[in-house]
Amino acid sequence: MSELSRRLGPQGRELLQSHGSGSNFDGPGSSATPQDLDYLIDELRNPKSDTTIKKVLGYLYHYLPYVKHEHNLRILFSSFLNTPVCFGQSVVPFESNYMIIEVFKLITDKKLKISQPTLSIKSFYTVILKELTNFVAYNPIANSWKVLPIITGILLSNQLRDDLYVIPNVFEFRWFFSDWDKQIKQLFQNSINYSLSHSQPEDVVDLSLVSLALTYNKDENIHAKVSLSFIIQRLVHLLFISPQNSTLAYLKLLHLDPLSKESEQLIQEEILQKPIIKHLNKLSFLLEACFKSLKFDLQSYELIMNTLDILLTYDRQLNHISANSDFNHPKSSADTNPIHQQFWYIMKNIFFSQIIIIQGILTRFLTANAKSFPVFNPFRRNISVTIEQQYHQISLKILSILYYSNFILLSIGQGGFDNYNFVYYLTLELSLSSLNTNSNFENSTKYLISNYQEINYYPNILNNNYIMRSKVLFSLGLWENYLQKVQSHPKKNDKFINNDIFNITFNLVDDNKYNDDDLIEASHSVLLFCFSNNEDADINKFVEYVKILFLQFPRRISSHQLSIAVETIGKKILSNPFQNGVIVENFLHFIYEECQTIRPGIKIAAPHSTTSDIGFASAQPIQEISAESTLRTLENNNDTDSVGLTKEKAEYQFEKRLIPDTSREAAIVSFIALVPYLPLSIFLKWVDKIWLLIVASNPAERDFLVSILWKSLSENLDVNRVELAIRWWYDIKGLPETSPFKLEPRL
């Protein structure tokens, strides 16, 4: 019912109907009598004070798909393009005009689904394209930005369009829509070049950027003639700085009442439905493409560093704010409360967005070649060195960003998140390579883990602050990777390893102070790398660390972890028996006494998972351990003969079990792992002592331990030691003499 009909009342409506007029939109009637179309067009061109964008778009959604005549579609569409409500002299806020994109997608979807179209699909698309083209041509500078959200909304319906029309009717629609797409995309490109400009208002630029991101195919190049640096600066501002439109909307979550029923609705309306939050991935992919396409010059380098500074500031603020919130808990991401769920959902999107952006920055480095640089550059031969130096600085900055956002990764997990692994490990490679010294990396990582403004090592503080621990874990992961890289480096910084890495990590491994399993395991992992890489360390620290291992077994560390650690430490101590003669004896006596004091038959828990097979959990995304434990060879079932041993004698039926069941078994197995490293001068002495430990065990433990000792002697010794082992096993001990093997008669 039209507004005019309401005003006329019952009698007036009868009179109006007697003249043949009706209220059906776009229907037949007297041309002298105003129709609903006339009132709608009048309101679009001369809006009332209460006419809003939502009301205008609501009219369009209700009427536009049902227009019956091309002429009326032209008039209605043209009227919308000229309505001051959306496109007046004063620019409408970005988020308000963004609704044009959403509504035109809905309009197009609705038009495509109408079973009996009032206007043919081809005519509908043809009229829209013509009106948009003419509108831009009339005044390209003023009108270009206005068509972008409309085109974007229509293009977002292309998949539905193809499914309903092109695929079922290839001959009728394929060529038509192929040609239509080319023309509309060309119009979009021409319009975007006018819209992304310093002279345009901020809201216009933001709307244009969102339109570009939603229509951009990440497999394509950026075709806009606009400066890439301008697009990058504006996108970064839109995503991470803008107080009204950016992802800073997450701050509203911190002020919501978890028990309020209205909180979930507020989250949807004021956060999740914001265009930047809703399309964060698309905007990030556009930024990634822009960074990939940047030239290799000083301006581009400064732009990248400025962008990373913005991300670093953003993440530092995010980290500190979250640390003072209810979300600072390792189980917060599993909390079913809607506020917790939505917080981590938004955090995941922000984190993924930043990783994609950084991925573009790093990919630019990998794709650089001679063609990337100006031919006339007289310093071209030194350009690769310059770029590597730049990316060394870029990588250090990226590591700081990942440091602050690590708590998000630990909460959401990184299963399948290959993008993060790419960024993390390539950044580490770039920060540690191509330089004669790693002092920048050392100073940077030392600052991260020693910065009192970020980390407080007081146990009560660190134990109860999950986000703070996540920063420590990240730093430990950097050190672990560093130790792997420099182990064969002739200029490795032993002072840094001894005074900084070792001292900080040795403190963290103390479970009398700290109670977080991940933190303690990561500290163990780093310490093992310290010991395996350290040439000048105080050997007494090695023994002190082994004492800690036995104190934490089996309460905190597994049998496999114990064996890995003891082997790593023992290999280092036993490698120089002449220099460490007294310490070697003290070390071996200590382990012997530890094994001797453990009563037989004390069961230990079965391994939790495969983590027990890889040693201590690493702080890095991909867990690694340097120690090459002899236990790793226990599951090799090949028939290769060992040096000096005949195959016939190796076929006796020993205990098949490979995993210790008791604490005594585990401790003695760790001792057996040292046999391949025993100095020749004391080899038989300490094999005899291991034998005494085996003999003092209960029958089940004896059978298992003898089989482990046999495998070590038969598979892991060099030529000199295997000769001693053969004589000891067969001549001195006379083992084995019967099959199946029986130990008791020979004790």
C-alpha positions in Angstrom: 0.0 0.0 0.0 1.5 3.3 -1.1 1.8 6.4 1.2 -0.7 8.2 -1.1 -3.3 5.4 -0.6 -2.9 5.7 3.2 -3.5 9.4 3.0 -6.6 9.1 0.9 -8.5 6.8 3.3 -11.2 4.2 2.4 -13.3 6.5 0.1 -10.3 7.9 -1.6 -8.9 4.5 -2.3 -12.2 3.4 -3.8 -12.1 6.5 -6.0 -8.5 5.8 -7.0 -9.4 2.1 -7.8 -12.4 3.2 -9.9 -9.9 5.0 -12.2 -8.0 1.8 -12.7 -5.0 2.5 -10.4 -3.6 -0.3 -8.2 -0.9 -0.5 -5.6 1.1 -3.4 -7.2 4.7 -2.2 -7.8 5.5 -1.7 -11.5 2.0 -2.8 -12.5 -0.5 -1.3 -15.0 -2.4 1.8 -14.2 -3.0 5.3 -15.2 0.1 7.2 -16.0 -1.4 10.3 -14.3 -1.7 8.4 -11.0 1.5 8.0 -8.9 2.6 4.4 -8.4 4.7 2.8 -5.7 7.7 3.1 -8.1 7.1 6.9 -8.3 7.1 7.3 -4.5 10.2 5.1 -4.1 12.1 7.1 -6.8 11.0 10.4 -5.2 12.3 9.2 -1.8 15.6 8.2 -3.3 16.1 11.5 -5.0 14.5 13.7 -2.2 14.9 11.7 1.0 13.0 12.6 4.1 14.8 13.4 7.4 14.2 9.9 8.7 15.4 8.1 5.5 18.4 6.0 6.4 20.8 3.8 4.4 19.1 0.7 5.9 15.7 1.9 4.7 17.0 2.7 1.2 18.7 -0.6 0.9 15.6 -2.4 2.3 13.5 -0.8 -0.5 15.9 -1.9 -3.1 16.0 -5.5 -1.8 12.2 -5.6 -1.7 11.6 -4.2 -5.2 14.6 -4.4 -7.4 14.5 -8.2 -8.2 10.8 -7.9 -9.2 11.0 -5.0 -11.7 9.1 -6.0 -14.8 10.3 -3.5 -17.4 13.8 -2.4 -18.4 12.8 1.3 -18.4 11.7 1.1 -14.8 14.9 -0.8 -13.8 17.0 2.0 -15.3 15.1 4.7 -13.5 15.2 3.0 -10.2 18.8 2.0 -10.4 19.8 5.5 -11.6 17.9 7.0 -8.8 19.8 4.9 -6.3 23.1 6.0 -7.8 22.1 9.6 -7.2 20.6 9.3 -3.8 22.2 11.7 -1.3 21.5 9.2 1.5 24.4 7.1 0.3 26.3 9.3 -2.1 25.7 12.9 -1.1 28.0 15.8 -0.6 29.1 14.6 2.8 30.7 11.2 2.7 28.8 8.5 4.6 30.9 6.5 7.2 32.6 3.5 5.7 30.8 0.9 7.7 27.4 2.3 6.7 28.1 2.3 3.0 29.7 -1.2 3.3 26.1 -2.5 3.6 25.7 -1.8 -0.1 28.0 -4.8 -0.8 26.0 -7.1 1.4 22.6 -6.0 0.1 23.5 -6.1 -3.6 24.7 -9.7 -3.1 21.4 -10.5 -1.5 19.5 -8.7 -4.3 21.4 -10.6 -7.0 21.0 -13.9 -5.2 17.3 -13.2 -4.9 17.0 -12.3 -8.6 18.8 -15.4 -9.6 16.5 -17.6 -7.6 13.2 -16.2 -8.7 11.4 -19.1 -10.4 9.6 -16.9 -12.9 11.6 -13.7 -13.4 9.7 -10.6 -14.0 12.6 -9.4 -16.1 15.0 -11.8 -17.9 18.4 -12.5 -16.3 20.2 -11.3 -19.4 18.2 -8.0 -19.4 18.7 -7.5 -15.7 22.5 -7.8 -16.0 22.7 -5.8 -19.2 20.8 -2.9 -17.7 22.9 -2.8 -14.6 26.1 -2.9 -16.5 25.0 -0.1 -18.9 23.8 2.1 -16.0 27.0 1.7 -14.1 29.1 2.4 -17.1 27.2 5.6 -18.0 27.2 6.8 -14.4 31.0 6.5 -14.2 31.6 8.0 -17.7 29.5 11.1 -16.7 32.0 12.0 -13.9 34.8 9.5 -13.3 36.4 11.3 -10.5 33.2 11.9 -8.5 31.4 8.7 -9.4 33.9 5.9 -9.6 34.0 5.0 -5.9 30.2 4.8 -5.8 30.0 1.8 -8.2 32.6 -0.3 -6.5 30.4 -1.7 -3.6 27.6 -2.4 -6.1 29.9 -4.3 -8.5 31.5 -6.1 -5.6 28.1 -7.3 -4.3 27.0 -8.5 -7.7 30.3 -10.3 -8.4 30.0 -12.1 -5.0 27.0 -13.9 -6.5 28.9 -15.2 -9.5 29.2 -18.7 -8.1 25.4 -19.0 -7.6 24.9 -17.5 -11.0 27.1 -20.0 -12.7 25.5 -22.9 -10.8 22.0 -21.9 -11.7 22.4 -20.6 -15.3 25.8 -21.1 -16.9 26.4 -24.8 -16.0 22.9 -26.0 -16.9 22.7 -23.8 -20.0 26.2 -23.5 -21.4 25.1 -22.4 -24.9 22.6 -19.8 -23.8 24.6 -18.1 -20.9 28.3 -19.0 -21.1 29.4 -16.5 -23.7 27.0 -13.8 -22.4 28.3 -13.9 -18.9 31.9 -14.3 -20.0 31.7 -11.1 -21.9 29.7 -9.4 -19.1 32.4 -10.4 -16.6 35.2 -8.9 -18.7 33.3 -5.6 -19.1 32.3 -5.3 -15.4 35.9 -6.2 -14.2 37.3 -3.6 -16.6 34.9 -1.0 -15.2 35.9 -2.0 -11.7 39.6 -1.6 -12.5 39.1 1.8 -14.1 37.0 2.9 -11.1 39.5 1.7 -8.5 42.2 3.8 -10.0 40.2 6.9 -9.4 39.0 5.8 -5.9 42.3 4.9 -4.3 43.8 8.3 -4.1 45.2 10.7 -1.5 42.6 13.2 -2.5 39.7 10.9 -1.6 38.2 11.0 2.0 39.3 8.2 4.3 35.9 6.5 4.3 35.9 6.3 0.5 39.4 4.8 0.4 38.4 2.2 3.1 35.3 1.2 1.2 37.3 0.9 -2.0 40.0 -1.2 -0.3 37.3 -3.6 1.0 35.8 -3.8 -2.4 39.2 -4.6 -4.0 39.9 -7.2 -1.4 36.6 -9.0 -1.9 37.0 -9.2 -5.6 40.7 -9.9 -5.6 41.8 -13.4 -6.7 44.9 -14.3 -4.7 46.3 -16.1 -7.7 46.3 -12.9 -9.8 48.6 -9.9 -9.8 47.5 -6.5 -8.5 46.4 -4.7 -11.6 45.5 -1.4 -10.0 47.6 1.5 -11.3 47.6 3.0 -7.8 50.8 3.1 -5.8 51.3 -0.2 -3.9 52.8 1.7 -1.0 49.6 3.7 -0.7 47.5 0.6 -0.7 49.7 -1.0 2.0 49.7 2.0 4.2 46.0 2.4 4.0 45.3 -1.3 4.5 47.6 -1.6 7.5 45.9 1.5 9.0 42.4 0.0 8.3 43.3 -3.4 9.9 45.4 -2.4 12.9 45.1 1.3 13.7 41.7 2.8 12.9 39.9 3.3 16.2 36.5 3.0 14.5 36.9 0.2 11.9 40.0 -1.9 12.7 40.5 -5.2 14.6 40.9 -3.2 17.7 37.2 -4.0 18.1 38.4 -7.0 20.2 38.8 -4.6 23.1 35.1 -4.5 23.6 35.2 -8.1 24.7 37.2 -7.1 27.7 34.3 -5.0 29.0 31.5 -7.5 28.6 29.9 -9.4 31.4 30.3 -13.2 30.9 27.1 -13.9 32.8 25.0 -11.4 30.8 22.6 -12.8 28.2 23.0 -9.7 26.1 26.8 -10.2 25.7 26.6 -12.7 22.9 24.3 -10.4 20.8 26.6 -7.5 21.4 29.6 -9.6 20.2 27.8 -10.4 17.0 26.6 -6.8 16.3 29.5 -4.7 17.5 32.5 -7.1 16.7 31.9 -10.1 14.5 29.8 -8.2 11.9 32.2 -5.4 11.5 33.5 -5.5 7.9 37.2 -5.7 8.9 36.7 -8.6 11.3 34.4 -10.3 8.9 36.7 -10.1 5.9 40.1 -10.1 7.6 41.4 -13.0 5.6 40.6 -11.4 2.3 42.2 -8.1 3.3 45.3 -10.0 4.5 45.6 -11.9 1.2 45.5 -8.5 -0.6 48.2 -7.1 1.7 50.3 -10.2 1.1 50.1 -9.8 -2.7 51.1 -6.1 -2.4 54.2 -6.9 -0.4 55.2 -9.7 -2.8 55.0 -7.1 -5.7 57.1 -4.4 -4.0 60.2 -3.1 -5.7 63.6 -3.7 -4.2 64.6 -0.2 -3.2 65.1 1.7 0.0 61.6 3.1 0.1 60.1 -0.4 0.0 62.5 -1.6 2.8 61.4 1.4 5.0 57.7 0.7 4.2 58.2 -3.0 5.3 60.0 -2.0 8.5 57.3 0.6 9.3 54.6 -2.0 8.8 56.4 -4.4 11.1 56.7 -1.7 13.7 52.9 -1.2 13.6 52.3 -4.9 14.0 54.8 -5.1 16.8 53.1 -2.2 18.7 49.7 -3.8 18.1 50.8 -7.2 19.3 52.6 -5.8 22.4 49.5 -4.0 23.4 47.4 -7.1 22.6 49.7 -9.2 24.8 49.7 -6.9 27.7 46.0 -6.3 27.7 45.3 -10.0 27.5 47.7 -10.7 30.3 45.6 -8.5 32.6 42.3 -10.2 31.6 40.4 -13.3 32.4 41.7 -14.9 29.2 45.2 -15.2 30.7 44.8 -18.9 31.4 45.8 -22.0 29.5 42.3 -23.4 29.6 40.6 -20.2 28.5 40.3 -21.3 24.9 38.4 -24.4 26.0 36.0 -22.4 28.1 32.5 -22.8 26.8 31.5 -19.3 27.8 30.6 -17.4 24.6 32.9 -14.5 25.5 35.9 -16.8 25.8 35.0 -18.7 22.6 34.6 -15.5 20.6 37.8 -14.0 22.0 40.0 -16.9 20.9 38.1 -17.0 17.5 39.0 -13.4 16.9 42.6 -13.9 18.2 43.0 -16.8 15.8 41.8 -14.6 12.9 44.1 -11.8 13.9 47.1 -14.1 14.3 46.4 -15.8 10.9 46.1 -12.4 9.3 49.5 -11.3 10.5 51.1 -14.5 9.4 49.7 -14.2 5.9 51.0 -10.6 5.7 54.5 -11.6 7.0 54.4 -14.5 4.5 54.1 -12.0 1.7 57.1 -10.0 3.0 59.3 -13.1 3.2 58.1 -14.5 -0.1 59.3 -11.3 -1.8 62.8 -12.2 -0.6 62.6 -15.7 -2.0 61.4 -14.6 -5.4 64.0 -11.9 -5.8 66.2 -12.3 -8.9 68.4 -10.2 -11.2 65.3 -8.9 -13.0 64.0 -7.4 -9.8 66.7 -4.7 -9.8 67.2 -1.7 -12.1 69.6 -2.5 -15.0 71.4 0.9 -14.6 72.2 0.3 -10.9 76.0 0.5 -10.7 76.0 -1.4 -7.4 74.1 -4.3 -8.8 76.8 -6.9 -7.9 76.4 -6.0 -4.2 72.6 -6.0 -4.3 72.2 -9.5 -3.0 74.3 -8.7 0.1 72.2 -5.5 0.7 69.0 -7.5 0.5 70.2 -10.2 2.8 71.3 -7.5 5.3 67.9 -5.9 5.1 66.1 -9.2 5.6 68.3 -10.0 8.6 66.9 -6.8 10.2 63.4 -7.7 9.0 63.6 -11.2 10.5 64.7 -9.9 13.9 61.6 -7.6 13.9 59.4 -10.5 12.9 60.7 -12.6 15.7 59.6 -9.9 18.2 56.1 -9.9 16.7 55.9 -13.7 17.0 57.2 -13.5 20.5 54.2 -11.4 21.6 51.6 -13.5 19.7 53.0 -16.9 20.8 50.3 -17.2 23.4 47.7 -17.3 20.7 49.5 -20.1 18.9 49.8 -22.1 22.0 46.1 -21.7 22.8 44.7 -22.5 19.3 47.3 -25.0 18.3 49.1 -25.1 15.0 47.9 -28.3 13.5 47.8 -27.9 9.7 49.1 -24.3 10.1 51.9 -24.7 7.5 51.9 -20.9 7.0 53.3 -20.4 10.5 56.0 -23.0 10.1 57.1 -21.4 6.9 57.3 -17.9 8.5 58.9 -19.2 11.7 61.7 -21.3 10.2 62.5 -19.0 7.3 62.7 -16.1 9.7 65.1 -18.0 11.8 67.2 -19.0 8.8 67.4 -15.4 7.6 68.2 -14.0 11.1 71.1 -16.5 11.6 72.5 -16.7 8.1 74.8 -14.6 5.8 76.5 -12.9 8.7 80.0 -13.5 10.2 78.6 -13.0 13.7 75.2 -13.7 15.2 75.6 -10.9 17.8 72.4 -9.2 16.6 70.4 -12.4 17.1 72.0 -13.1 20.4 71.4 -9.6 21.7 67.8 -9.6 20.4 66.9 -12.9 22.0 68.6 -12.1 25.2 66.6 -8.9 25.4 63.3 -10.8 24.8 63.9 -13.3 27.6 65.6 -10.9 30.0 63.4 -7.9 29.7 62.0 -7.4 33.2 59.1 -5.4 31.7 57.9 -8.6 29.9 59.0 -11.4 32.1 59.1 -11.8 35.9 61.0 -15.0 36.9 59.6 -14.9 40.5 58.0 -18.4 40.7 54.7 -17.3 42.0 54.4 -14.8 39.2 55.6 -17.0 36.3 53.7 -20.1 37.5 50.4 -18.2 37.4 50.9 -16.2 34.2 50.3 -18.2 31.1 50.9 -15.4 28.7 54.2 -14.6 30.3 55.3 -18.2 30.1 54.4 -18.3 26.4 57.0 -15.6 25.9 59.6 -17.6 27.8 58.8 -20.7 25.7 59.1 -18.8 22.5 62.5 -17.4 23.5 63.7 -20.9 24.5 62.6 -22.1 21.1 64.8 -19.5 19.5 67.8 -20.5 21.6 67.3 -24.1 20.8 67.4 -23.4 17.1 70.4 -21.1 17.6 72.3 -23.9 19.4 71.5 -26.3 16.5 72.8 -23.8 14.0 76.0 -22.8 15.7 77.2 -26.2 16.9 79.7 -26.5 14.1 80.3 -22.8 13.7 84.0 -21.9 14.3 83.0 -18.6 15.8 80.2 -19.7 18.1 79.9 -17.5 21.2 80.7 -19.9 24.1 80.4 -17.0 26.5 76.9 -16.3 25.4 76.0 -20.0 25.7 77.6 -20.4 29.1 76.6 -17.2 30.8 73.2 -16.4 29.3 71.5 -19.4 27.8 72.7 -22.0 30.4 72.2 -19.9 33.5 68.7 -18.8 32.6 67.6 -22.2 31.4 69.2 -24.1 34.3 67.1 -22.0 36.6 63.9 -22.7 34.7 64.4 -26.5 34.8 64.1 -26.6 38.6 60.7 -28.1 39.3 61.0 -27.0 42.9 60.4 -23.5 41.7 58.3 -23.9 38.5 55.4 -26.2 37.9 54.6 -25.9 34.2 55.4 -29.1 32.4 55.9 -27.4 29.0 58.3 -24.9 30.4 60.4 -27.5 32.2 60.5 -29.8 29.3 61.5 -27.1 26.9 64.2 -26.0 29.4 65.6 -29.6 29.4 65.7 -29.6 25.7 67.6 -26.4 25.5 70.0 -27.5 28.2 70.8 -30.7 26.3 71.7 -28.6 23.3 73.9 -26.4 25.6 75.8 -29.4 26.8 76.3 -31.0 23.4 77.6 -27.7 22.0 79.6 -26.4 24.9 83.4 -26.9 24.8 84.4 -24.7 27.7 81.6 -25.3 30.3 82.4 -26.2 33.9 82.2 -30.0 33.8 80.7 -30.0 37.3 77.6 -28.4 35.9 77.2 -31.6 33.8 77.1 -33.7 36.9 74.8 -31.3 38.7 72.4 -31.5 35.9 72.4 -35.3 35.9 71.5 -35.1 39.6 68.4 -33.0 38.7 67.5 -35.7 36.1 67.4 -38.5 38.6 65.5 -36.3 41.1 62.8 -35.6 38.5 62.6 -39.3 37.4 60.0 -40.9 37.2 57.9 -38.2 38.8 58.3 -35.7 35.9 60.5 -37.2 33.2 60.0 -40.5 31.4 62.4 -43.4 31.1 63.2 -42.5 27.5 63.8 -38.9 28.4 66.2 -40.0 31.2 68.1 -42.2 28.8 68.3 -39.5 26.1 69.6 -36.9 28.6 72.1 -39.2 30.4 73.5 -40.3 27.0 73.9 -36.7 25.8 75.7 -35.6 29.0 77.7 -38.8 29.3 78.9 -38.7 25.7 80.3 -35.2 26.4 82.0 -36.1 29.6 83.4 -39.4 28.4 84.7 -38.0 25.2 87.8 -36.6 26.9 88.7 -39.1 29.7 92.3 -37.7 30.0 91.2 -34.2 30.8 88.2 -35.2 32.8 89.7 -38.4 34.4 88.5 -37.8 38.0 85.2 -36.3 36.9 84.6 -39.3 34.6 85.0 -41.7 37.6 82.8 -39.5 39.8 80.2 -39.2 37.1 80.0 -43.0 36.5 80.0 -43.7 40.3 77.1 -41.2 40.7 75.0 -43.0 38.1 76.0 -46.4 39.6 74.9 -45.4 43.0 71.6 -43.9 41.8 70.8 -47.2 40.0 71.9 -49.2 43.1 69.6 -47.4 45.5 66.4 -48.0 43.4 64.6 -51.0 44.7 63.6 -53.7 42.2 60.0 -54.1 41.1 58.8 -50.4 41.4 56.5 -49.9 38.4 56.5 -46.8 36.4 53.7 -45.3 34.3 53.4 -46.3 30.7 54.4 -43.6 28.2 51.7 -41.1 27.7 52.1 -40.9 23.9 54.7 -40.7 21.2 56.3 -37.8 23.0 58.2 -40.3 25.1 59.9 -41.5 21.9 61.3 -38.1 20.9 62.9 -37.0 24.2 62.0 -33.7 25.8 59.3 -31.6 24.1 60.9 -28.8 22.1 59.7 -25.2 22.3 59.8 -25.1 18.6 56.7 -25.8 16.4 58.5 -29.0 15.1 60.0 -30.9 18.0 63.6 -32.0 17.6 66.3 -33.4 19.9 70.0 -33.6 19.2 70.9 -36.7 21.2 71.3 -39.8 19.0 70.3 -42.3 21.6 71.3 -45.9 21.3 67.7 -46.7 22.2 66.7 -45.6 18.7 68.4 -48.7 17.3 66.5 -51.1 19.5 63.6 -51.4 17.1 65.7 -52.1 14.1 65.0 -55.7 13.0 67.5 -56.0 10.2 69.8 -59.0 9.9 73.0 -57.1 9.5 75.9 -58.8 11.4 77.6 -56.7 14.0 81.4 -56.3 13.9 83.1 -59.4 15.2 79.9 -61.3 16.1 78.6 -64.3 14.2 75.0 -64.5 13.1 74.5 -67.9 14.7 75.4 -66.6 18.2 73.1 -63.6 17.7 70.0 -65.7 17.3 69.4 -66.7 20.9 66.0 -65.8 22.2 66.3 -62.9 24.6 63.6 -60.8 26.2 61.5 -59.1 23.5 60.4 -56.2 25.5 62.1 -52.8 24.6 60.5 -50.4 27.1 61.3 -50.4 30.8 58.5 -51.3 33.2 60.2 -50.4 36.5 62.2 -47.5 37.8 65.3 -49.7 38.3 65.1 -51.0 34.7 64.9 -47.4 33.3 67.9 -46.2 35.4 70.1 -49.1 34.4 69.0 -48.7 30.7 70.3 -45.1 30.9 73.5 -46.5 32.3 73.8 -49.1 29.5 73.4 -46.2 27.0 76.8 -45.0 28.0 78.6 -48.3 27.2 79.5 -47.2 23.6 81.3 -44.1 25.0 83.2 -45.8 27.9 87.0 -45.2 27.6 88.9 -48.4 26.7 91.0 -48.2 29.9 87.9 -48.6 32.1 85.6 -50.3 29.7 85.6 -53.8 31.3 85.5 -52.3 34.8 82.2 -50.5 34.2 80.6 -53.2 32.2 81.2 -55.4 35.2 79.6 -52.9 37.4 76.6 -52.7 35.1 76.4 -56.5 35.3 76.3 -56.3 39.1 73.3 -54.0 38.9 71.6 -56.4 36.6 72.3 -59.4 38.8 70.9 -57.5 41.8 67.6 -57.0 40.0 64.6 -59.3 40.2 64.2 -62.1 37.6 61.9 -60.2 35.2 64.2 -57.2 35.3 67.3 -59.3 34.8 65.9 -60.9 31.6 65.0 -57.5 30.2 68.3 -55.8 31.1 70.4 -58.6 29.8 68.7 -58.3 26.4 69.2 -54.5 26.4 72.9 -55.0 27.3 73.3 -57.6 24.6 71.9 -55.3 21.9 74.2 -52.5 23.1 77.2 -54.7 23.0 76.3 -56.3 19.7 75.1 -53.3 17.7 76.6 -50.1 19.0 80.3 -50.6 19.6 83.3 -49.7 17.5 85.9 -52.3 16.5 88.1 -51.8 19.6 85.3 -52.0 22.1 83.5 -54.8 20.4 86.7 -57.0 20.8 86.6 -56.4 24.5 82.9 -57.0 24.6 83.2 -60.4 22.9 85.8 -61.6 25.3 83.9 -60.3 28.3 80.6 -61.9 27.1 81.7 -65.3 25.9 85.0 -65.9 27.7 84.7 -64.1 31.0 81.0 -64.5 31.6 80.4 -67.5 29.4 77.1 -66.3 28.1 74.9 -67.6 26.7 75.4 -71.4 26.8 71.8 -72.6 26.4 68.9 -71.7 24.2 66.4 -70.4 25.1 68.6 -68.2 27.3 68.6 -68.9 31.0 70.4 -66.5 33.3 70.0 -67.9 36.8 72.4 -71.0 36.6 75.4 -68.7 35.6 74.9 -66.0 38.3 
